[in-house]
Amino acid sequence: MQYIPVNSSTCNHDTTISFHASIKYSSTDDVHLKWFINNDLQGMDNPFKYRFRALVLSTVPTLFTIRVLAENEAGCGDTTSGGSLNIQPLPRPAIALSPSNVLLQPEYTFTFWDSIPTNANKIYLWDMGDRTRQQRSGQKVTYQYADTGLYHVHLLVQDYGTGCSGYDTVQVHILYIPGYLYVPSAICPGCSNHSLRQFLPMGKGLSQYRLRIFNSWGQKIFETSRLDGNGSPSEPWDGRYNGQPLQQDSYGWQIEGRYINGTEWKGMQYPGSDKHVKAGFITIVK
């Protein structure tokens, strides 16, 4: 009997292979073939076709051994090892993210990571799902989107040790709101970053706006109600009073605002609190 052994590995957890054996036998009685998979009789055809299946969530290789027996009517025969098929485990990523699946404008930044333990063989490729078709690598990535909308994030994980790959997807949403107003908590007049040198609430879509800043004695040291054409605050405070720089300290702010759709600005909502406040503190850092 002549048979070409199969010794291979595959990432396909549901794969069908066809086997064929050539028989050299000088007698005239019939010869039957018996095909064994992992020592269990699975068929007597020639060619013989078998469907190999392994659990998709398996974390270790699944090994199948193949053996064929040629046997005449008297029960005499010859057996040969047909080789083996090794089904490799697939990397099964599971995307986790922060801060949540849904953000409200002006928040545009998500952090994504694969919550499954990594190893040195894994390669990560993230498709961020926006129009720019941006891709990122690494088990953990932080990405800032350019606009509101619905985004489908795709993670492909490849294990170059086995050649197998797996993927996971997640959907995130950045909601558009008619207007917003965000108040920073500190300024640094001497910092090299120009955006940190002044206190300017970030907003859009405002029709009315009034900002007042007070020192620790309750004295008003700054006030503005200026908005640009987009309804954004346009006059910053540079940490000075009467032209003189103020010392490092915390100063109180109060803001009143209304959006162009007529709704009132509810105030800032800080982490760990379910209340909105229209007053807070700004710290001058030197």
Buried (B, 14 or more C-beta within 10 A) or exposed (E): BEBEEEEEBBBEBEBEBEBBBEEEEEEEEEBEBBBBBEEEEEBEEBEBEBEBEBEEEBEEEBEBEBBBBBBBEEEEBBEBEBBBBBBBBBBBBEBBBEEEEEBEBBBEEBEBBBEBEBEEEBBBBBBBBBEEEBEBEBBBBEBEBEEBBEBEBBBBBBBEEBEBBBBBEBEBEBEEBBBBBEBBEEBBBEEEEEEBBBBBBEBBBBBBBEBBBBBEEEEEBBEBBEBEEEBBBBBBBBBBBEEEEBEEEEBBBBBBBBBBEEBEBEBBEEEEEEEEBBEBBBBBEE
